[in-house]
Amino acid sequence: MPSETIDEAQQALIEEFGFFDDWMQRYEYLIDLGRQLAPLDAEFLKDEFKLRGCQSQVWLIARHEDDKLVFEANSDAAIVSGLIAVVLRIYSNRTAQEIIDTAPDFIAAIGLDDHLSPTRKNGLGAMLQTIKERAQRALEPA
């Protein structure tokens, strides 16, 4: 469970990336964050969990814990794994409403908009869209 609010998590992430002077250092940090992701169980490394819209392979699962949505994901690409790590840090273990109400301001604030390749930007967008869609479905009556 995050001890900080979703806005505090975004601000902390922005501050962490602000410590680095150049983009090579930021990429290295992003890769390090990706290395810290827990591996997914083999049962989730199937097409049904594969995220569409990413050039790299990305598997994303979501589950409900109490009133929160918990996401787990991983990729076969180092930088994409880092992107997953930052997205999960912001959006996992949050209520569906928090997820829907929170724009990914950290993307522009960190500079990812300007420093990711078009294919990685598309993949990041697909990941965020999927998370928002899962949150929206969680709010719909059963």
N, C-alpha and C positions, 0 to 999 in steps of 0.2 A: 504494500500500500504506500503510495506516495505521501510523504509528510508535508509536501508543499502543494499549493494550489496550482492549477494548470497555468495560470498567468505567471506565477513565481517560477515554475519549471521552465517556461519559455525564456524568462528574463535571465535565469541562471545559465541556461545554455548559451544565450547570446553573450553573456559576460565571459564564459569559458572560452569561446571562440575568439573573443576580443583580446585574449592574452597573447595570441600568436601574431607575429609580425607579417608573415607572408602566407601565401596560399599553399605552398609546399608543406609548411608546418600544419596548416589546417587540414590538409588532405591526410597527413600522417595521423593526426589526432582522430579524424573521422574513421580511418582504417582501424586504429586501436580500439575505438568504441565498438566497431563491428566485431572485432575479435572477442569481445566480452559477451557477445550474445550467447545464450544457452543454445546448444544444438537442439533441433527439433527431433522428436522420435521418428523413426523410419516410417511409421504408419501415416505420417503427415507429409511425407515427401512424394506425394502422388499428384497427378494432374488435377484432381478435384480441389486441391488446396493451392494450386499454382495461380499466381496473380497474372492476369492478362494485361498487356500493355507495357510490359517490361522486356527489354532486350535480354537481360540476365534472367536466370531462373530465380524466382522469388516465391516462397511458400508462406502463406499467411493463414493463421487460424484465429478464431475468436471464440470466447466462451463467456458466460455470465457467472459472476461471483457476487452474490448478494445483489446490490443494485448497480454494480459496476460491469463494464466490458473490459475483459482482459485479452490482449492481443499477444500472440507470439508469432515471430516470423524469422526467416533466415534466407540467405541467398548464397549462390555459388560465386559471387563477385565481391571482392574486398570493399570497394568504395560503396557499393550498394548495401552491403551489410552495415556499414557505418550510417548510411542514410536511414536504414531500418531502425538502428539503435536510437537515433535522435527522435524519429517519429514516435516510436514506442514510448520513449521517455516522456513525451508530451501527452500522448493520447491513451496509453494503456492504463488500466486501473482507474478509469474515470466513468462518470455516469454518461449515459447516452446524450443527455441534454448538454452537459459540459462539452462533449466532443463536437456536437453540432454547433454550439455557440462560439467555439474558439477557432478563429482563423489562424492559419499557420504563419503567423507574423515572423517567426524565427527564420524562415527561408530567406526572405529579403534582408533581414537584419544581419544575418551571418554572412550573406553574400552568395548564397548558393545559386540564386537566380542568375548571377553573372559568371559563375565559375563551373557550372555543370554542363556537360555536353547535352545537346538536344535529346538524345536517347535517354540519358539519365534523368533529365527533367521530366520527360514523359513518364518514365517509370515511377518517379517520386509522386507525380500527379495522380497516377493510377493507384498508388498505394493510399494516398490521402483520400481519394474519391471512394475507394473500397471501404476504408475505415468509417467515413462519414455515412455511406450507405448502410453499413451494418448498424451504426448508431440509430439511423432513421428507422430501420426495420424494428429495432428493439423498442422504439417508442410507439409503434403501431399496435392497436389492440389485437389480441390473439384471435 
